[in-house]
Amino acid sequence: MASTIPGTVAGGRSVPPEAGSADVRSGPSPAVRGILIAAGVVAAIVVLVFGIKFLLYASTHETTDDAAIDADVVQVTSKISERVNHIYVDTNDAVKKGQVLVTLDDESERDAYNQASAALQAQQAQARAAQENVQLTRATQTAQNQQNSGSIAQYQAGISNADEQAQSADQQIAVAAAGVDSANAQLKATQDAVPGALQNLKKTSADLERTQALVSSGDEPRAQLDAARALYEGARSQYTAAQANVGAAQAALAEAQRKLAAQRYATLGSQSLVGVQQGQLVNAQGHLAESAAPERVAAQEAQAQAAEAQVNSLRAELATAATNLGYTRIVSSINGYVGQKNVETGQTVAPGESLLTLVPASHVYITANYKETQIGHMRVGQEVDISVDAYKGVDFVGHVEDLSPASQNTFSLVPAQNATGNFVKVTQRLPVRILFDRVEHGNLNDYALRPGMSVETSVKVK
């Protein structure tokens, strides 16, 4: 059956409504309509106010929700290969800067340190001895130089004295030669006197014999015999004296010749003494040249320098051993938390192997990936409104610390090759680092801002 709508009849012809019946299509009363209109106006005003505010904010801010809290996470590694003795922290533990996190077995490193220390001490003693040898060599050289210089002066004086003695000896030779000549002359004179004395002796002897004969015969008086005998005795005495003078002259000549020979020998001795003194002088000069040679001190200084260089080398080895010994105590470099523990006691770790991951307790920042179309007016230092998903309704404020020098795609393993002709333009994102400055109500330190938290940032660019 066809339904009949009030106010109509079959065929669609309208009929007036019956008197007293209610009109179901009649609108709200004027009062209701007034309320609705007022409510619509208020709603429109509210929408207009907030819309204008939103538009003004949107026109001066660049916003993105592709952002998260980030931090410079520290990977704690070992610098040496050793066995883990003890682990003092666990995952999520808070750590302080300088706190010991892990200790490694240090027996080998301690032995190496003790050995390097002993070697350094021994070499230092040798270096001190070498330095003292330098001083001793200098003092010895000075003393030897003085001694050799004195010897040279002594030998020079000896040469001068010997030369004077040689000259005096030469003069004495002349004197001795003159004495020989004089003795020869005296000998000749005495020898020349002997024949005369002999002839006189013979004459007086003949006279004496003749006088004796005449006295015996009575031809001459006795007195003549005494006179002749006296003359004979005198002549004999003269002859004996002449012979004695010859012997004395011969002895004097022999003595003069001995003196001449002795003087010549002395002269030769003086001359040879000059040669000896000259040889000793040359020898002393050689000793002085040897003792004064700078190479002696230079050689000792070179040995001292080599010993000191060895000391420095061993000191470096000791420092290396001390450093390796220090590597057995792994300490925290920051204040933060243990994010991940990758090591167990008894495990042998290798250099560069990650043992722990430390998350800083402070100095976190935001890495916001803005589209390249949003950063045209961004500058370092601009204020940033920050909303952290973990803290709804809390308004954080920060500033732009720096802008990335390139897009994320630039640093990817397979960057886009835009020069191949197959480039499809895609809006790139550039990381922007943002630092927290404050929170609108409260203390920033009261909020645990952890790396990885999602945030929304709005940079005030105008």
Stockholm file with secondary structure:
# STOCKHOLM 1.0

chainA/1-462         MASTIPGTVAGGRSVPPEAGSADVRSGPSPAVRGILIAAGVVAAIVVLVFGIKFLLYASTHETTDDAAIDADVVQVTSKISERVNHIYVDTNDAVKKGQVLVTLDDESERDAYNQASAALQAQQAQARAAQENVQLTRATQTAQNQQNSGSIAQYQAGISNADEQAQSADQQIAVAAAGVDSANAQLKATQDAVPGALQNLKKTSADLERTQALVSSGDEPRAQLDAARALYEGARSQYTAAQANVGAAQAALAEAQRKLAAQRYATLGSQSLVGVQQGQLVNAQGHLAESAAPERVAAQEAQAQAAEAQVNSLRAELATAATNLGYTRIVSSINGYVGQKNVETGQTVAPGESLLTLVPASHVYITANYKETQIGHMRVGQEVDISVDAYKGVDFVGHVEDLSPASQNTFSLVPAQNATGNFVKVTQRLPVRILFDRVEHGNLNDYALRPGMSVETSVKVK
#=GR chainA/1-462 SS CCCCCTTBCTTSCBCCCCTTCCCTTCCCCHHHHHHHHHHHHHHHHHHHHHHHHHHHHHHHEEEEEEEEEECCCEEEECSSCEEEEEECCCTTCEECTTCEEEEECCHHHHHHHHHHHHHHHHHHHHHHHHHHHHHHHHHHHHHHHHHHHHHHHHHHHHHHHHHHHHHHHHHHHHHHHHHHHHHHHHHHHHHHHHHHHHHHHHHHHHHHHHHHHHHHHTSSCHHHHHHHHHHHHHHHHHHHHHHHHHHHHHHHHHHHHHHHHHHHHHHHHHHHHHHHHHHHHHHHHHHHHHHTCHHHHHHHHHHHHHHHHHHHHHHHHHHHHHHHHHTTEEECSSSEEEEEECCCTTCEECTTCEEEEEEESSCCEEEEEEETTTCTTCCTTCEEEEEETTSTTCEEEEEEEEECSSCGGGGSSSCCCTTSSCCCCCCCEEEEEEEEEEESSSCGGGSCCCTTCEEEEEEECC
#=GC SS_cons         CCCCCTTBCTTSCBCCCCTTCCCTTCCCCHHHHHHHHHHHHHHHHHHHHHHHHHHHHHHHEEEEEEEEEECCCEEEECSSCEEEEEECCCTTCEECTTCEEEEECCHHHHHHHHHHHHHHHHHHHHHHHHHHHHHHHHHHHHHHHHHHHHHHHHHHHHHHHHHHHHHHHHHHHHHHHHHHHHHHHHHHHHHHHHHHHHHHHHHHHHHHHHHHHHHHHTSSCHHHHHHHHHHHHHHHHHHHHHHHHHHHHHHHHHHHHHHHHHHHHHHHHHHHHHHHHHHHHHHHHHHHHHHTCHHHHHHHHHHHHHHHHHHHHHHHHHHHHHHHHHTTEEECSSSEEEEEECCCTTCEECTTCEEEEEEESSCCEEEEEEETTTCTTCCTTCEEEEEETTSTTCEEEEEEEEECSSCGGGGSSSCCCTTSSCCCCCCCEEEEEEEEEEESSSCGGGSCCCTTCEEEEEEECC
//
